[in-house]
């Protein structure tokens, strides 16, 4: 099994073990045999259609991938044809490499033929092969003992077809004759013809499960054998995305297993990995010592045993042959002081049982996590081993391979593996592992400004808790303080050109509480920059700590995107400035079912505080949420994560808070609108003549509602101007530089829009209350203008930020609904025509009727 997370030991030690193991395990280099094709394989009908040229990558494609598995003979036959279509394909497809484990497998090549212009060229010869140790996991301190037979073909040309076949015979004896396999039906290169067959005795019960796009099997029987054949044509390539979760796989997969239940897997695993009982030697002495030190305190003994295995037994896996799944004897592991995950887990289980603590090994999949339940029962479902124990009635989960783990007693972090198979007699199902409480990161960046000439004191204080502490503790120990300080300074140098370390990094580590704090101090010489046109000094701030957690998502991303989970960060930027601050508080928040973001900007005395919180609630963003997440990231980068401020030193180092130019523009526009409104109101209109006994109609009905609405529009527009920070210089400068022009245009548009709407509504309200004859035409214009302004603001905001709030959408829809109702009403309503007839001046009317003299009011 493989340990699939970062570990920190010296690589040279691993090389020493490799050399020792190579010499001890293999006196001679494994041999590649040459033989005829096996007689048991099924014959295939030829298929010669090429895939579309648009799908061919790397300059070649597979004309045939054939794999036939003979379960009873423990043999896997493979037949492959590659076709070279370009010079790039010559580079990528001109060598043959087959991996095998000589501890229990034999490799036979049957043919290597290069077809050129329809003629075969035989390239099969034993001397053409070089057998090299694989050990691709050596960097993870795992030695498997597998080898690759490598044949580098010479004289390969564009248009050649490379055809070869081989058989690997032998199965890992650790499975006791049971068959398990994962057969892949889709690769990263186009395949014209794919054929997979599993041939087994009709008496052998095999379980199958397919994933993604796999053809239905054709099942046939012959001579007591059953063949399960899967045949497909024009299989497209599958592409992995760098950001996709480890459990996500789009390939077509055929899972085969002879295990009927998870209980069968438990029984098999227990048979090869039983806990040690009568422990002697060095391990027995250590157990006796731990018992004496702990006394009757089981929790203390538990923590001491865990710390012994984690800290004193280094991680190193010698997984040759059956030791791919069989753990070494705990006494041997403790004495040699190294072992892989199953070695360390069985050692810990044995130590705990020695003091009557019920404990079991647990098989998990560190890639699939809870998604492992998609598999049918198989020995190949897992790649990691951990431990569970009942300590004083509390079920505790432990990863014995973790380094530098803090915490006391049973209060230790356990990774979120999701589900696992507890190796306990009678267990027949996967167990859901309760999620451990995640760690957290609390970071505070403080910029202390003395004056414009002196360098800014930059202090970074970061506090880690939980698993974040375990990780950073190991990282600091592995890198060393000198290298860590260099790496941190290099990081900040990308942001500030003139930065230097003021002091060494201070580290405060509380192992019992598992809390670690680092304090960094720097001097920044280019923090403040002078604007040559205004003589003001400006500074730009950006929440890089938060932004760095957002993955790169493009419109071409078609898979779920992995995010750091669990992740909980609380990040604050503080700027200390003589003279203090005068800013309006600001808040922003986005809540999705996969993450939560929140920011709060405030000031107190001489300190500006920009607080950001980010939590990921799941380990991935699903495909149907990628557009939403990409839009959110764009909006946050443009508006929320950045902050700019400016100030003039002559003003007692107090930053400017009022956008005086915009205030002046707003004032002039308001005065102009008031003058215009008075002039329009006082323009003389034609007088009217009433019939005898008639008079003006008072306001009533829906017109009262319109009057209230107009008054409300005046109040809401004025309130919007005062509450939205339109005249605040920090709001004016808060957008990212690349969008500053659009951002400022939006501020101007919203500011002038609110002013015009307020003045226009006040003008219409005056007309309405006085029942002026010109009201209908102006109020219709008001409703149309308001709807058009809402649409313009919405369009600009959406184009700039990629999204808008629900309130903005509601305002837009509401303005159109009101216009759609009121415009026809004021055009066609008889009550409107009867009510709004008062001319200017208001006394310009008269009466006339039968037998009466003209009377002028």
PEVEN-V645108 format. One record per pair of residues at least 4 apart in sequence whose ideal C-beta (glycine too) atoms are under 6 Angstrom apart, sorted by the first residue. I is the first residue (numbers start at 1). J is the second residue. If there is no record, write none. Layout:
i j
I J
I J
This chain:
i j
1 341
1 342
1 383
1 384
1 385
2 142
2 383
3 140
3 341
3 401
4 366
7 315
8 474
8 478
14 138
14 141
18 143
21 25
21 143
25 145
25 320
29 131
30 102
30 131
30 147
32 107
32 129
32 149
33 108
34 109
34 126
35 108
37 110
38 77
38 167
40 70
41 68
41 77
42 197
44 195
47 193
51 55
51 61
51 190
51 192
51 234
55 190
56 61
56 85
56 190
58 92
59 85
59 86
59 88
59 89
59 92
60 82
60 84
60 89
60 93
61 83
61 190
62 82
62 189
62 191
63 81
63 83
63 192
64 81
64 193
65 80
65 191
65 194
66 79
66 195
67 78
67 196
68 77
68 197
69 76
69 198
70 75
70 199
71 179
71 200
72 201
74 170
74 171
75 167
75 169
76 168
77 167
78 166
79 165
80 164
81 161
81 163
82 93
82 162
83 161
84 89
84 90
84 158
84 160
85 89
89 93
90 94
90 156
94 153
94 156
95 152
96 151
96 164
97 148
97 150
98 149
98 166
99 134
99 146
99 148
100 105
100 107
100 168
101 105
101 146
103 145
103 320
103 321
104 170
104 172
104 321
105 168
105 170
106 169
106 170
107 149
107 168
108 167
109 166
110 165
111 124
111 165
112 123
112 124
112 164
113 120
113 163
114 121
114 123
114 160
114 162
115 120
115 161
116 160
123 153
128 151
129 149
129 151
130 150
131 147
131 149
132 148
132 150
133 147
134 146
134 148
137 142
141 315
141 316
142 317
143 318
144 319
145 320
156 160
173 322
174 322
174 325
174 326
178 258
179 258
180 257
180 378
180 379
180 380
181 256
182 255
183 196
183 254
184 251
184 253
185 214
185 252
186 235
186 238
186 251
186 252
188 237
189 237
190 237
191 235
193 233
194 232
194 235
195 231
196 230
197 227
197 229
198 228
198 256
199 225
199 227
200 204
200 206
200 226
202 224
202 226
206 256
206 258
207 257
207 376
208 256
209 255
209 376
210 214
210 254
211 253
212 250
212 252
213 252
214 252
214 254
215 230
215 232
217 228
217 230
218 229
219 228
220 227
221 226
238 250
238 251
241 559
243 551
243 561
243 562
244 248
244 559
244 560
245 560
245 562
245 619
245 620
246 367
247 367
247 368
247 371
248 559
248 560
255 376
257 376
257 378
259 264
259 265
259 377
259 378
260 264
261 377
261 428
262 377
262 421
262 428
262 429
263 428
265 377
266 423
266 427
269 273
269 423
270 423
272 326
273 327
273 346
275 349
275 350
275 353
276 330
276 350
279 283
279 284
279 354
280 284
281 331
282 334
282 335
283 331
283 334
287 351
287 354
290 301
290 304
291 355
294 300
294 301
298 391
298 392
299 391
299 409
299 410
301 355
302 391
303 409
305 351
305 352
306 398
307 311
308 312
309 313
309 344
309 347
309 348
309 400
310 402
313 337
313 339
313 344
314 338
315 401
316 338
317 340
319 323
319 324
322 326
327 342
327 343
327 346
328 332
328 333
328 343
330 346
330 347
330 350
333 339
333 343
333 347
339 343
339 344
341 345
341 384
341 385
341 401
342 385
344 400
344 401
345 361
345 385
345 387
345 400
346 361
348 387
348 400
349 359
349 361
349 387
352 357
352 359
352 389
353 359
357 389
358 390
359 387
359 389
360 388
360 422
360 423
360 424
361 385
361 423
362 386
362 388
362 420
362 422
363 382
363 385
363 420
363 421
364 384
364 386
364 417
364 420
365 372
365 382
365 383
366 384
368 372
369 417
369 418
370 418
370 419
372 381
372 419
373 419
373 430
375 381
386 399
387 398
387 400
388 397
389 396
390 395
391 396
391 410
394 410
396 410
397 414
403 474
404 470
404 473
404 474
405 412
405 470
406 469
406 511
406 514
407 411
407 412
407 514
408 512
413 436
413 466
413 467
414 436
416 435
417 433
419 430
419 432
420 431
420 433
421 430
422 427
422 431
438 566
438 568
439 465
439 466
439 467
439 468
440 465
440 568
441 464
441 468
441 569
442 463
442 570
443 462
443 545
443 571
444 461
444 572
445 460
445 573
446 459
446 574
447 456
447 458
447 575
448 457
448 576
449 456
449 577
450 454
452 528
452 537
452 649
455 523
455 524
455 525
456 524
456 527
458 522
458 524
459 521
460 520
461 519
462 518
463 517
464 468
464 469
464 472
464 516
465 469
465 515
469 473
469 514
469 516
472 516
473 516
476 484
479 483
479 484
485 505
489 501
492 496
492 499
493 499
496 524
496 526
497 526
498 525
498 526
499 522
499 524
500 523
501 522
502 521
502 522
502 523
503 521
505 518
505 520
506 519
507 518
508 517
509 516
510 515
527 539
528 537
528 539
529 538
530 537
531 536
531 538
536 646
536 648
538 646
540 644
541 573
541 643
542 641
542 642
543 612
543 641
544 548
545 571
546 571
546 612
546 614
547 641
550 633
551 561
553 557
553 561
553 626
553 630
557 626
560 620
560 622
560 623
561 621
562 620
563 616
564 616
565 616
565 619
567 616
568 615
569 614
570 613
571 612
572 611
573 610
574 607
574 609
575 608
576 606
576 607
577 606
578 653
579 652
579 653
579 654
580 605
580 606
581 603
581 608
582 657
583 603
583 730
584 725
584 728
585 602
586 601
587 600
588 599
588 640
589 598
590 597
590 632
591 596
594 617
594 618
594 621
595 616
595 617
596 615
597 614
598 613
599 612
599 640
600 611
601 610
602 609
603 608
610 643
621 625
621 629
625 629
631 802
631 803
634 802
635 639
635 801
635 802
635 803
636 640
636 641
637 641
638 736
638 739
638 801
642 736
643 734
644 733
645 655
645 730
646 656
647 655
649 653
656 729
657 729
658 727
659 727
659 729
659 732
662 727
663 727
666 751
666 755
669 755
670 755
673 759
677 763
684 840
685 773
685 839
685 840
687 839
687 844
687 845
688 837
688 845
689 846
689 848
690 694
690 847
691 849
692 847
692 849
692 852
697 834
697 835
699 703
707 768
710 761
710 764
710 765
712 716
713 761
714 758
714 761
714 762
717 754
717 757
717 758
718 758
719 723
720 724
720 754
721 754
725 731
726 747
726 751
730 734
735 739
735 740
735 743
739 743
742 800
746 796
749 753
749 793
750 793
753 789
756 760
757 786
760 782
764 778
764 779
764 782
767 772
767 775
768 775
771 835
771 836
771 838
772 838
773 836
773 837
773 838
773 839
774 778
775 779
775 836
776 826
776 832
776 836
779 826
780 823
780 826
781 785
783 819
783 822
783 823
786 815
787 815
787 816
787 819
790 811
790 812
790 815
794 808
794 812
797 801
797 804
798 804
804 808
810 814
818 822
819 823
824 828
825 829
826 832
831 835
832 836
838 842
839 844
843 857
845 857
846 854
846 856
847 855
848 854
